[in-house]
Amino acid sequence: MKIAVIGTGYVGLVQGTCLADSGNDVVCVDKLEEKIAGLLRGEIPIYEPGLAELVHRNAKDGRLKFTTDLAEGIADAELIFIAVGTPQGDDGGANLSGVWAVGEQLAKHLSDRDHPKTIVIKSTVPVGTNAELARRMSLLTDVPFHVASNPEFLKEGAAIDDFSKPDRVVVGVRSPEVAEKLHELYAPFLRTDRPFLVMSPESAEMTKYVANCMLAVKISFINEMANLCESYKADINDVRRGIGHDQRIGFHFLFPGVGYGGSCFPKDVRAMIHMARSKDMTSRMMEAVDEVNESQKAVLPRKITEHFGGLEGLKGKTIALWGLAFKPKTDDIREAPALVLIDAMLAAGATVRCHDPEAMPNVREIYGDRVTFCDRPYGCLEQADALAIVTEWNEFRNPDFEIMRRLLRQPVVFDGRNLYDPERMTELGFTYSGIGCS
C-alpha cells in the first residue's frame, strides 16, 4: 500500500518505518524542516532500540521517504496516519491544536473523488475527536474521505517489537470497507492468536485511555502498598511474589519504584479526569492514581533528606544519580522522577552528579552546568556522599560493588528501583534503602 504518516515523533516514526519494513511505500511528513533534514541525512531524532537500523535500511531501499510538503506526501497515499502530539493542556485535557491543524491542511489537498482517502488518527485523542475531525474537514471540502481511529499501544524502549508482535490491533471505523483495508495493512503483523478488534471510533478512542489508566492504577497501587510495607517492616518484594502468583492478579506492572513518568501515563490519566469533569462526573480513582504517583516521586528526595538530617544536612553534599530517563531504553525525560530529585537536591544546596546511557543531552538542555554529567556510571560516584538509582538500566543491575564502595565518599545507596538485595548490600558494607523494604 501507499501510506503517508504525518508526524515523526515516537509514534509516527515507528509507525512509518515498520510499515515500510513490511513492504509498503511510506512517506513521513513533518512541518519541522530541521527534523526532516536530519532524517534525510540519516539522523534519528529519538532513541529507540533498533529504529535507526530500520530507518536506514528502508530509506536506502526507497520504501521510506521524508518530506515537509504535506501535499506531496499524501498525493498517492491510500491511508494517511495522523501521529502528531497531543500534549496536556492547561486544563488537564489533551491539546488537539495539532490534530485540527493537520485536518485543515488535509482538507485543502484532497482531490481524488473516485478513491476516497482514509485518514487514520493514530494520536491519543479524547473520545469524540474522530467525529469532530470529520465534521471540521467536511466544512472545508466536498471531496469524500473516511476517518478511522487506530490507537497505538507501543512501549518506549520496545516499540519495534510491540509494533511487529502486537497483543492486539484496535481500529475504530464507520464502514466495513475501511476495516478491511486496515486489516489488510496489519495482517503481516497479526499472528493467528492475536485479535484484530473492530469497533466504533468512540470505543477505540476510549480503549487507549482505559488501557493506560489501568496500567497506571497498577503502578500507583503497588507503590502505595510498598510505602505501607516499609512502615510495618514488611518487604514489598516478598509481598509482590505472594500476590503475583494469583492468576487473577499477575506480576505485570506490579514493580514498586519512584513513580511513572513519560508522555503517556501522566497525560492520559489527567485527560481521563478532564473527560469525566466535562460530563459533570468525578473520576475519583484516577484523581487518586495521579495524586499517589506525584507523591511517589518525592519518596527518594525525602529518604535522602532524612538520612542527612534535614535540608541543612544536605548543604555541600554530593549526590550521584544513576538514571535520568523515565524508563530504560529511551531518552525520554518527560515527567521523569529523576527531574524531581534533581530539583530537590539543588534546592537544598547539594551538588548533583549524574549518568544515563541516553538521556543526558536532554537533561543538559534543562540544567546546563548546574549538574555534572558523567560519561560512565563509576565516574559519577567519585567523592559522592550517596548514590540514588532512579532508572533501571540493565548496566546498573550487576555493578562491581567493591569499586562502588571505594569511589563513594560514604557507602550509601538509595535504590528507587529495588535492583539489589538489601541483605547482601548490608553485608557488603553499604547503608541501603530501597522502596517498600526495610
N, C-alpha and C positions, 0 to 999 in steps of 0.2 A: 504494500500500500504506500501511497504518498501521504506524508504526515508533516504537519507543522506543530511546533511546540513553542509557545510564547512564554518567555521567562527562562533564564538559565541559572537559577539557584539550585539548591539541593534537589528539589523535586523535578524541576524541568530538565536539568542537565542529565540526571539519571534516567528519567523517562525517555528522553530523546535518544540517548546513547544506547540504552538497552533495546529499544525498538529498532534502531538501526542495526544493532548486532544480530537481530533475528531476521534480517534481510529486507527491511523496509527502507524506503528513501525518506530521510528525515531532514527537515530544515529547522534549526533552532533560532528563534528571533529574540532579540533583547534590545531595548532602547539605549542601553549604556554602551556607547561606542568603544570605550576603553576595555570593557569586558569582552566584547566581540573581537576586538583587535587582538587581545591576548589569546583567546581561543583559536583564532586563525593562526597564531604563532605557535600553538600547541601548549599554551599556558592554562592550567586548570585553576579556576578561581576559588575552589574549595578543596578541602582534604577529605577524600572518601576512598578507602582501600579498594584498589582495582579499577577505579574510574579512569584514571589517566591513561592506562594501557588501552582500555576500550575506546576512549575518545580518539586516541591517536590512530588506532587500527582502522576504525570505521571512517574517520576523516580521510585517511590515506586511500581507502578503497572507494571513496566517493559516495558512500551511503549517508554520511553525516556532514551537514553544511551549516554555516553560521552566517547570520546577516542582521543588520539593524533595519532593513527595509521590510516592513510588515507586508506591504502589498506584494512584493516579490516572494516573500516567504510562504504566503498562503495561496499563491496563484494556482498551483496544481494540486493542492492538498485536498484529500477526501475528508480527513479528520484533522481538526485544529484543537490542540490541547491548550487550555489556559492554565498556566502554572506560575502566576505572579504571586507575590507576597500578600498576605492579608494580616498585617500586624495588629496588635492590640491597640484599640483606640482609647481616647481619654476616658470614655465611659465604661471601659472594660469589654465592649463588644469589638468585633472584627472590623477593621478599616477596609472597606471594599472599594476605595477610590481607584486602585489599580485594576480591579476587575471591570469596573464600569468604563474606565478609560480604554481598555482593550476592546470591550464590546462596541464602543462607539467607533473605534478605528476599523474594526472588522466589518461593521455595518456599511461603512463607506466604500469598502473594497469588495463586497460580494457582488458577483456578476453572472454566475452560471445558474440560469433558471432551470435547465434540464436536469442537472445533477446537484441538488441542494447539498451544501457542505454541512457536516456535523461538527458543532462546536462542543467540546467536552471540557467541563470545569474540573480541573484536577486540584486546584487550590482548595484549602479547607475554608469553607464558607458557611454562614448561618443558614438555617432552613428557610427556604423561600427565595434564595439567591438565583437559583436556576430559572424560576418563573419570572423574577424581576428582570434578569438579564434578557430573556426572550422578549419581554414586554418593551424594554428600552430599545432594543435593536429593531423591533418591528416598527417603532416610531420613526426610524431613520432610513429604512429600506423596505421595498416591496419585493425584494428577491427572496425566495423561500430558503429556509435553513432549519436545522434542528439544533436543539440544545440538550445535551446529556450531562449527567454527573458521574464522575468516576473517582471517588476519593482514594487517596494514597494511604498505604499502611507501611511505610518504609521506616526502618530504624537507622538513624545516622550511625555510621560505622559498620553497618551490614546491609546497606541499601541495595547493592548489586545482587546479593544473594536473595534478599527479600523480594526484589522485583522478578528475578528469574525463577524463584521457587515460592510463589505466594501461598499463604494459608488459604486465601480466597480472593476472588476478584468481585468487587461490588460495582454495579452500574445502575444508575437511575435514568430511566428513559420513558418516553411517552409514545413510542411506536415499536412494534416488533422488528421492523427493518433496521432500526438503529441498534437494537440489542444484538441482532445477528451480525452486524458489521463489527461491533466491538468484540463479540465472541470470536469471530474470525481473527481479529488482531491479537487477542490474548491466548488463543488456542495453543501456540507453541510453548507457553509457559505453564499451562494447566496440566498437571498430572491427573491420572484417572480418578484419584480420590480427593482432588481439590475442586471445590464448587465454584461455578460462575453464577453469581446471585443477581437476578434481575428484579428490580423493584421500582417504585416511583422515585423521581428526583428528590422529593422531600424526605423519603425514608433513607435514601443514600446519603444525603447531607447529614441527617441526624445520626446515622450509623458511625460516621467518622468521629463525631464528638462523643458519642456514648462510649465507643471503644477507648478513646484516650482518657476519658473521665474514669472509666472503670480501672484502668491501669494506674492512674494517679491515686485512686482510692486505695488500692493495694499498697502502694508505696507509703502513703501517709499513715495507713493503718499500722504497718509493721514498724514504722518509725515511732509512732506513739506507744506501741507495745514495748519497743526497745527501751524507751525512756522509763517506762514503768518498771521493766525488768531491772534496770540499773538501780532504781530507787529501792527495790526489795532484794537486792543482791542475787537475783536470778540471772541466767545467761541467755540472751536472746538467740544465740547460735543454737543452743540446745532446744529452746522453745520452738524455733523455726523448724528444726528437724522433727520435733514432736507433732507439729501440726501439718507439715508439708506432705507427710506420707498419707494423710487423709485425702483420698482421691477427689473429694468434694472441694478441697482447698488447693492442693498442689503447691509447688515451690516457685512458680513463675512470678516475678516481680515482688517477691517477699524477701528482699535483701535490705536490711537496715543500713542507713547511711546518713548523709548530711542533707538530704532533700533532693528533689528532682529539679532540673532546670531545662534549658534548651528552648527551642522555638515552638514546641507543640503543647506539652502538658500544661505549663502555666497559662498560656494564652487560651487554650481550648477550655480549661476549667473555668476561667473567668468569662469566656464567651458564653458558656452554658449558664452561668449565673446571670449574665446580662439578658440572655434569651428568656429565662424564667421571669425576670423582672419586667420585661417587655410585655408579658402576658399577665401582669399583676400577680405573679406567683413568687414564692420564695424557695430557692434551691438550698435548703439548709445543709444538706450533706456536702454539696460542692463548696459552699462557703467554709465549712469546717475543714474540708480537704485542703483548700488554699491556705487557710489560717495555720493548720498544722505544718504544712510544708514550709511556709515562711518562717515559722518558729524553729523548725528543724535546722534551717541554715544558720541559726545563731548558736547551735549547740557547741560546735568547735570553738568559736570565739569565747564562749562562756567557760568552757573547760580550761582553755589556755589562760584566761584571765584569772580564774580561781587558783590555778596551780601557782601562778606567780604572785599571789597575794593581792590581787586587785589591779586596777588601772595604773596606780603609781608603780607597782612592781614590774610592769611591762616596759616602762620607760627605759630606753637604752638597750633593751633585749633584742636579740636577732632571732627571728622565726623563719624556718625553712618550710617551703611548700612543695610537695610533690603532687603535681596535677593541677591544671587550670581549666581545661575544657569541662563542660558539664557532664561528659561521659567519655570513656576511652574511644579511640579510633575516630576521632573527629577533632576539628579545630574550632568548633562552635563554642562560644563563651556566653551566649545569650542566657540570662537568668542563672548563670553558673554560681554555685555555692562558694567557689573559691574567691569570687569578687567580694562577697560579703565578708569573708575572713580577712582579705587584704585591707578592705576599708576599715575594719575594726582594729586591726593591728597598727595601721598607720595613724589612726585617730588617737591611739593610746601612746604613741611615741616610739613604737618598736620599729626596727629595721626588718624589711621583708626580702628574703632571697627565694627565688622560685625556679622550678624546672617543669616543663611539659614538652613531650615529643613534638607536638604540632601547634599548640595554641599560643605560644609566647609572642609571636608577632601581633596577634590580635589584642593581647593584653597590654603589650608595649604601647599600642596606639592610645590606650586609655591613661596609663600611669606614667609613661615616659621614664625618666630617670629616678622617679620616686621609689621604684622597685628594682632590685638587682636580678637580672635574668642570667641563668647559668646554663651552659650548653650540655652539662652532664649532671645526672642525679647526685653523684657523690660530691661534685664541686659545690653544689647547693648547700651541703651540710657543713662546710668548713666554718668553724667557730660559731655555729648556730646554737642557741640555747634550747631549742626544741624543734622537732620535725612534725609537721601536720600533713597527713596524707589525705588528699581531697578527691582525687580521681584514680580509679583502679586500673591504670595502665598495666599490662602484663609485665613490663620490665620492672615494676615496683614489687612484684609478688615474691620474688626469691632473691633478695639482695644479700650481700656479704655483711652480716650483722657486726662482725668484728671491725670492718672498715667504718661502718656507720658509727659505732661506739667511739672509735678513735677520732673521727672527724668532728663529731658534735662536742660542743663545749660542755653540755650536760646531756646525758643519755636519756632524753625524754621524747617519747613518741605519742602523738595524738592521732589515732588511726580512724579516720572518718569512713573507712570502707571495710573495716574488720578483716584486713588482709592477713594478719598474723595471729598466732596462738598466744593468748595472754600469759599462760603459764610458762611457755618457752621464753617469751620476752623477759619475764621476770628472772628466770634462771640465767639469762644472758646478761643481766645487769641493767636492764632498761626500766625506767618508770614508764609504764604503758597504760594508755587509756583508749578503749575502743568505744563503739556505740552499742549500748544495751548490755554491756558485760562489765562486771566489777573487777 
